Amino acid sequence: MLTVAVVAVPPVKAFDLAMPETVLGAAMVDGEPGYRIVVCTAVPGVLPAGLGGFDVVVSQGLEAIEEADIVVVPSTGSRADTDAATLAALRHAVAAGKRVTSICSGAFVLAQAGLLSGRTATTHWALADELAANHPDVSVRSDALYIEDGPITTAAGAAAGIDLCLHLIRTDYGATVANAAARVAVVTPVRPGGQAQFVDAPLPAEHGVTLADTRAWALRRLDSPLSLDDLAARTRAPAFAR
């Protein structure tokens, strides 16, 4: 079993903070959990959760990083002033040979610690220009789900953290375990990190009608010839009468 330390840097994003437990916790190896997840922070206690309207309680301090094999820094609103203790703990983790990862704006924390200097990294596409401007020593890519550069892996926003976690599982235990974990968590199987974060595809105009009933009707009659006139007559939608 590998230990994962999830470092909460306030204000936290609760979704990203809980994501490693949800996805990595679904990884089973020979009937046993593949990971033990520990959430820690510089000053244990009640942490604000951004604009979520609720707070998060974290009881473990940064000493949890010392026992971890993997360190995850999820999203945070602290993009320029992360506390010195957290930055020092992350530097020590890399020096000790641990794998360190980030989700979304967590990349800013790694950059503040100097861990992305001379490396290629990613973050949420909307924050990529800010990361590049604030840290010109980092090669920032906004067209990737996650990027692995040596012991450091950075992931894009929100759901890309799921892809990061599945990548970690595949790296540690293989594709079979990773895909099984994806199935348990009801998420997309492992996606390549170089996949685009977002594809701006135009959507057709909404006419307020659907062909669902027509498709269901046709599927019940696959043993009979069905013409376009038959389907059109069955639809009887104003949008198709024009």
C-alpha positions in Angstrom: 0.0 0.0 0.0 1.2 3.5 -0.9 0.5 6.5 1.2 -0.7 9.7 -0.4 -0.6 13.0 1.4 -3.1 15.5 0.2 -2.0 19.0 1.2 -4.8 21.5 1.8 -3.7 25.1 1.2 -6.5 27.5 2.2 -8.8 28.6 0.8 -9.4 25.1 -0.5 -11.7 23.8 -3.3 -13.6 21.0 -1.6 -14.2 19.0 -4.8 -10.5 18.8 -5.7 -9.6 18.1 -2.0 -11.9 15.1 -1.9 -11.0 13.8 -5.4 -7.9 11.7 -4.5 -9.8 9.8 -1.8 -12.7 9.1 -4.3 -10.5 7.9 -7.2 -7.4 6.5 -5.5 -9.6 5.0 -2.8 -11.2 2.9 -5.6 -7.9 1.2 -6.5 -7.9 -2.4 -5.2 -4.9 -4.7 -5.6 -5.5 -8.4 -4.8 -8.5 -7.4 -2.8 -6.7 -4.8 -0.7 -6.7 -1.0 -1.0 -3.8 0.3 -3.1 -3.5 3.6 -1.3 -3.9 5.2 2.1 -4.9 8.8 1.8 -4.1 11.4 4.5 -5.2 15.0 4.2 -2.9 17.5 6.0 -2.3 21.2 6.2 0.2 23.7 7.7 -2.1 24.7 10.6 -4.7 21.9 11.4 -8.2 23.0 12.2 -11.0 24.6 10.3 -10.1 25.8 6.7 -12.2 28.0 4.5 -13.5 26.3 1.3 -13.4 29.2 -1.2 -16.9 30.3 -2.3 -18.5 27.0 -1.4 -20.3 28.4 1.6 -18.9 25.8 4.1 -15.6 25.1 5.9 -13.4 22.0 5.9 -11.8 20.5 9.0 -8.3 19.0 8.6 -6.7 17.4 11.6 -3.3 16.3 10.3 -0.2 18.6 10.1 2.5 18.7 7.5 4.4 15.9 9.2 2.1 13.5 7.3 4.2 14.4 4.2 7.2 12.7 5.7 5.5 9.3 5.6 4.0 9.7 2.1 5.1 8.2 -1.1 3.0 10.7 -3.2 2.1 14.3 -2.4 -1.0 15.9 -4.0 -1.6 19.7 -3.9 -5.2 20.4 -5.0 -6.7 23.7 -6.0 -6.3 26.7 -3.8 -7.0 30.4 -3.8 -3.5 31.0 -2.6 -1.8 31.7 -5.9 0.9 34.1 -4.6 1.3 33.9 -0.9 1.4 30.2 0.3 2.8 29.9 3.8 6.6 29.2 4.1 6.1 25.9 6.0 4.1 24.3 3.2 6.6 25.4 0.6 9.5 24.1 2.6 7.7 20.7 3.2 7.1 20.3 -0.6 10.8 21.1 -1.4 11.9 18.5 1.2 9.4 16.0 -0.3 11.0 16.3 -3.7 14.5 16.2 -2.3 13.5 13.0 -0.4 12.5 11.3 -3.7 8.8 11.6 -3.3 6.4 12.2 -6.3 4.7 15.6 -6.0 1.6 16.5 -8.0 -0.8 19.3 -8.3 -4.4 19.8 -9.5 -5.5 23.1 -11.1 -4.3 26.1 -9.2 -2.2 23.8 -7.0 0.5 24.4 -9.7 1.0 27.9 -8.4 2.0 26.4 -5.0 4.6 24.2 -6.6 5.8 27.1 -8.7 6.2 29.2 -5.5 8.2 26.4 -4.0 10.5 26.5 -7.0 9.6 23.0 -8.0 8.5 23.9 -11.5 11.5 25.9 -12.4 12.9 24.7 -15.7 10.1 22.2 -16.1 7.0 22.0 -18.3 3.7 22.2 -16.4 0.0 22.8 -16.9 -2.9 24.2 -14.9 -6.5 25.2 -15.7 -6.5 26.9 -19.2 -8.0 30.1 -17.7 -5.0 30.4 -15.3 -2.2 29.4 -17.7 -1.3 33.0 -18.7 -1.2 34.1 -15.1 1.1 31.1 -14.2 3.4 31.9 -17.1 3.5 35.6 -16.3 4.2 35.1 -12.6 6.7 32.3 -13.1 8.6 32.9 -16.4 11.0 30.1 -15.5 8.2 27.6 -16.0 7.2 26.3 -19.5 3.4 26.4 -19.2 1.1 24.4 -21.5 -2.6 25.0 -21.5 -3.4 22.3 -24.0 -2.9 19.2 -21.8 -4.9 17.3 -19.2 -1.7 16.5 -17.2 2.0 16.7 -17.6 4.6 14.5 -16.0 8.1 16.1 -15.8 10.5 14.1 -13.7 9.1 13.6 -10.1 6.5 16.4 -10.7 3.1 16.0 -12.3 0.7 18.8 -12.8 -3.0 18.5 -13.9 -5.4 21.0 -15.4 -8.6 22.1 -13.7 -11.2 20.2 -11.7 -12.1 16.9 -13.5 -8.5 16.7 -14.9 -7.6 15.7 -11.4 -9.5 12.5 -11.9 -7.3 11.8 -15.0 -4.2 12.5 -12.8 -5.3 10.1 -10.2 -6.0 7.4 -12.7 -2.6 8.1 -14.2 -1.0 7.5 -10.8 -2.9 4.2 -10.4 -1.8 3.0 -13.8 1.8 4.0 -13.1 1.8 2.2 -9.8 -0.4 -0.8 -10.4 -1.1 -1.1 -14.2 -3.9 -0.3 -16.6 -6.2 -3.1 -15.4 -6.3 -1.8 -11.8 -6.7 1.8 -13.1 -9.6 1.0 -15.4 -11.3 -1.0 -12.6 -11.0 2.0 -10.3 -12.5 4.2 -13.0 -15.4 1.8 -13.3 -16.0 1.9 -9.5 -15.8 5.7 -9.5 -18.1 5.8 -12.6 -15.6 8.0 -14.5 -14.0 7.9 -17.9 -11.1 5.3 -18.1 -7.5 6.5 -18.3 -7.1 9.3 -20.8 -3.7 10.4 -22.2 -2.3 13.5 -20.6 -1.7 15.2 -23.9 -5.4 15.4 -24.7 -6.8 18.9 -25.1 -8.5 20.3 -22.0 -11.4 21.7 -23.9 -12.6 21.6 -27.5 -14.9 24.5 -28.5 -17.4 22.7 -30.6 -20.5 24.6 -31.9 -23.9 23.2 -30.8 -27.0 23.2 -32.9 -29.8 25.6 -32.1 -32.2 24.3 -29.5 -35.8 24.0 -31.0 -37.3 22.5 -27.8 -38.0 19.2 -29.5 -36.4 15.8 -29.3 -36.4 12.6 -31.4 -36.2 10.3 -28.4 -39.7 9.1 -28.7 -39.3 8.5 -32.5 -36.0 6.6 -31.9 -37.7 4.4 -29.3 -40.6 3.8 -31.6 -38.3 2.8 -34.5 -36.2 0.5 -32.2 -39.3 -1.5 -31.4 -39.9 -2.1 -35.2 -36.5 -3.1 -36.4 -38.1 -6.1 -38.1 -40.0 -3.9 -40.4 -39.0 -1.5 -43.2 -39.1 2.1 -42.1 -38.8 5.0 -44.5 -38.0 8.6 -43.9 -41.6 9.4 -44.5 -42.6 6.9 -41.7 -40.2 8.6 -39.3 -41.2 12.1 -40.2 -44.9 11.2 -39.8 -44.2 9.7 -36.4 -42.2 12.7 -35.2 -44.9 15.4 -36.1 -42.7 18.1 -34.5 -43.2 21.8 -35.5 -39.5 22.2 -36.0 -39.7 19.5 -38.7 -42.8 20.8 -40.4 -41.1 23.9 -41.6 
